[in-house]
Structures are given as structure tokens and as C-alpha cells.
Amino acid sequence: MFDDFDLIQMYEERKQRLIAICEGATKFANQENEKLREIERRLLEMSRPKNFMGNQSEEIKFEKNFQVLCHSLNSHTNKDVKKMSVLEVYSLIEMLKKQERNVKSD
């Protein structure tokens, strides 16, 4: 998704946007509105639109990743993961993370 630098840059742009909005609210100048539009343009350019059509769409990738996760988790429990509650699934994931950390630390 984002690395640390991109995330910091995005938060800095958002901060500048909020400052520009506040300045624009107190000063009714076109110059401030232009500054706000420029910041918003940069923010929009930071995030790439995702593809939601075709066999490489985000929806299909999400579904495939969900199926892989279910198969992986099924090997660690005797319940059907798809029928488990959200709390049960997250508890199982946390338990597996703890087990992995314990194995790595030994």
C-alpha cells in the first residue's frame, strides 16, 4: 500500500489542505482557493485508482485472498472458518501470530 515516506507525505498534504481551508474561511480570497485546489490535486495524484473490471479486478483479488485465508485457517481449526464469527476468526489469527512469535523466539 504505502511506505512510511508516502504516508508521512500524505498526512503533510492533508495538514496543508486543512490549513488552506481554514485560511480560505477567514480570508475570502481567490488566491487561497487556488492554493486549496492545488493541494487537493496533489492528494488525488497520490492514490492510484483501482481496477474493478475484468479478471484482475480488485473484487476478484479480494475474493481469491479471502479463499486462501479460509483454507489456511481451516488447517488450524476444526470449525469451518466461513461459518465462524468475526471475533472467532480474529482470535484464531491472533493465536497463530503468537504461536509464530514463540517459535521464532525459541
Beta strands, then each sheet from edge to edge (+ up, - down):
end
